[in-house]
Amino acid sequence: MFKRLLNRFLIHPVIFVLALLLVFEEWLWEALSGALARLSRFVPWQRIETAISSLTPMRALACFLIPALTLLPFKLAGVYLIAHGQITLGIATFVAAKIVGTALVARILKLTKPALLTLAWFAAVYEFVTRWVKIAKDWIKATPSYALAQRHLENFRRVRQSVFRRKLAVSKQRAKR
C-alpha cells in the first residue's frame, strides 16, 4: 500500500520531471549547437573556431572549463534569488545561464573533443559519464512519463510551427500591399 502511494505521488512525478528535463536538454543541446554552428559561416567566428580546434589538450581543457566556471556565479545568483523570494527573476537568471552555458559547452566540446580525448583521465571520465548518461536516458526513455513528455514537446513544436507559418503568411500579405 505504502509503496503504491509512494510510486503514485512521489516517484512517478519525479520521473516525469526528469523526463521533461531530459527531453528539453536534448532539444536545447541540438538546437543551440546547430545555431552556434551556423555562426561559423562568418569569417571572424570561423577564425575563433579554427583557433579553438587547434588548441593543445591542456589549453582545450581550459577553453572547455571557462564557460562553465564563468556562468556558475549566475546560476548561484539564480538560486540565491529564488531562496530570497525573487522566484521569477531567479528562475529566469538560472535558465538564461543554463541556456548560454549549454550552447557554449556543446559547441566548445565539439571543437575540443579530439584534443581533450588525448588526455587519458579526461577520456576515462568522458566514457564513464557518457555510459551512465546513456543508461539513465535509456531508463527514463523506457518510462511512460518520457513518452508523455515527448508528446507534449511534439505538440509544442507543432503549435510553434503553426504560429510561425501564420505570422509569415501575414507578413507576406502585408509586403504585397
Sequence and secondary structure as in RCSB ss.txt:
>XXXX:A:sequence
MFKRLLNRFLIHPVIFVLALLLVFEEWLWEALSGALARLSRFVPWQRIETAISSLTPMRALACFLIPALTLLPFK
LAGVYLIAHGQITLGIATFVAAKIVGTALVARILKLTKPALLTLAWFAAVYEFVTRWVKIAKDWIKATPSYALAQ
RHLENFRRVRQSVFRRKLAVSKQRAKR
>XXXX:A:secstr
 HHHHHIIIIIHHHHHHHHHHHHHHHHHHHHHHHHHHHHTTSHHHHHHHHHHHT  HHHHHHHHHHHHHHHHHHH
HHHHHHHHTT HHHHHHHHHHHHHHHHHHHHHHHHHHHHHHTTSHHHHHHHHHHHHHHHHHHHHHHTSHHHHHHH
HHHHHHHHHHHHHHHHHHHHHHHHHH 
